[in-house]
């Protein structure tokens, strides 16, 4: 994304948005204007956070993160650069999380690492992100609701660890169905179109980054972010959640799960509709 497009977004968001989660095509910290992106965010009262593979992380970038970011997440790629990036960020004093993609092929490792508390010392949290069949994500790696390993994973997730543990909102149905110790008031389901949205480098705005078919897209400029937020496509997206699972006792916490990919919803309740 060009710097001036980013500035145009930040100007509209001032006083209305708490944070920018920087992402997109590749690692945000390798953007040619990365430092300026962070400064523009702060100039408009918005906290910048981002996720990185760690490839290309340097002490200089880590220092920028310390000065400007709320937190940095490193994707769990299990490579030397993963651990190097975590080390550099922690040594610099950056609040550092791990983003772990939870799929059929990774759930057993996740259970083992949680059982052994086997993540780098000093991290703030491990956040489990449910695998989606989008982009490079294959349908074969989607966790099925009947997978017997889910109960074991959530049992490990449900106990205390020396680091925080969390899940993306896509996984909330699994928490409702499997966890006993998670406070219900700590849950919030799909935030797409409710208190977050995604803007791609071409200024296409959608309620969720996983709307890769652009069923709910709005092209920005001249359309403003406020106009897109109140647009018909965004209202259609919200309507999916408003009308879901009307007879389910967990409806308020879940809203039917993902409106885009029903195959990832970890619920087989008869009330689901």
Protein Blocks (a to p, Z undefined) as FASTA:
>chain_A
ZZklmmmmmmmmgokafbdcdededjfklpfklmmmmmmmmmnopacddddehiopafkl
mmmmmmmmmbdcdddehpaklmmmmmmmmmnopacdddddddfklmmmmmmmmmnopace
hiabdcddddddehjbcfklpccfklmklmmmmmmmmpccfbdcdddfklmmmmmmmpmk
bcfklpccdfehklgccddfkopacfbfklmnopmgccehjbcfklmmmmmklmmmmmmm
mmgoklbcklmmnnnpafklmmlpccfbfkbZZ
